[in-house]
Amino acid sequence: MKTETKNTDIREKILDTAQTIMSGKGFSAVGLNEILAAASVPKGSFYHYFQSKETFGEAMLQRYFDRYLKSMDELFSQPGISGAKRLMLYWQNWLDSQTTCDPQSKCLVVKLAAEVADLSEAMRTVLLHGTGKITARLAAIIGEGIRDGSLAINEDPAQLAQALYQLWLGASVMAKITRDDTPLRAAMETTVNKLTPGHV
């Protein structure tokens, strides 16, 4: 049991370290030696946990989505607040996380999607399924907002969720180009106008 726990700890350390580095440099620009050296893990240990850099990338993305979806579930399950309020808390969290200096809070989809989708079909599939689960949760909470009366909209929740998620992904990319939060604040304004809350 101790050996199993130790192995899990080392695996998580490699993934944590890699996410921090890759959130800044991307996937292809980071070599395994750089990750292992930063994690203080012997070079020969990597293939004990991952068959290749590609399977490692799959694991990193899957773990990112698992954590992200868990945080969404925790946010959206808060009692006593409307669907509209939960949605706006989500977008505010997005804006805050993308303007912080903490690399662990950065959106890995924004950083890696365009790059790895062309490099690896397996990693593209993880991205596809993960983002699909995100938009499904957004659609569900939009539906709740319509039912509780806090959202006064006529659009299909699934289509609106997809449109808003794509809006924020694009704004996050533009924020990297402009190096300020103006695109994200514009996305927030558009989101508020789209949702047209009745009473939050």
Steps between C-alpha positions, in 0.01 A plus 500: 500500500786738582664427165172565319455831685858600424451421130181708491677789672788494250261478206303798632820694558604448139158609375488804730845612395428448131173694514678797657773501236275424202248766595777743417695331221255267332527126438755456222752750638537314828721192513464215743841574651387851594187366671681225689780730611249755629308225679824350642404163359761264348491494121443126484185529709287668235426186299397320817199731512441592134560304179587808298481878501167470320344276767643736758328790320172307502534441875581864568199625302267239650607594851452868415143438381420277800603779737334772294169314479509428873543873569208577267282247682590654836421849374174406330374295797510793743162526671292813528614684186337523160616339179594842361712581806683166474573567135636847568719365780643252249585770246644723770720213617615454139591867469683498833692179430620614158638825637684347796869416505437146626578258212299220660182705463549572130269334250690210347249483215591856397871424517518159334192439284618644168843343542426145613182450296724488192769289669301223663161350422486350849559837666251667265241244611561580867456869420181431304341291775614734776371817338177318416446426870568864585241631254251235616530629856461857380189403304355330807547804721359728229195273501475535877515877467214494249292282730563707814424821312841660543575476126266658248622342177342308213813335357567128518717447813740263324561739211539798733743308722709411196500858373599647837774244560648569157475874567703465819758271342553755224516787748761311702715453191467869414592594857827313450565702185409837650649414841213667680151404613308718253382203284383315811310801628339535157400133520345566840299792363378289207413216736296726728313638198438148366367364825277803573421389853151564626581493872829354627 
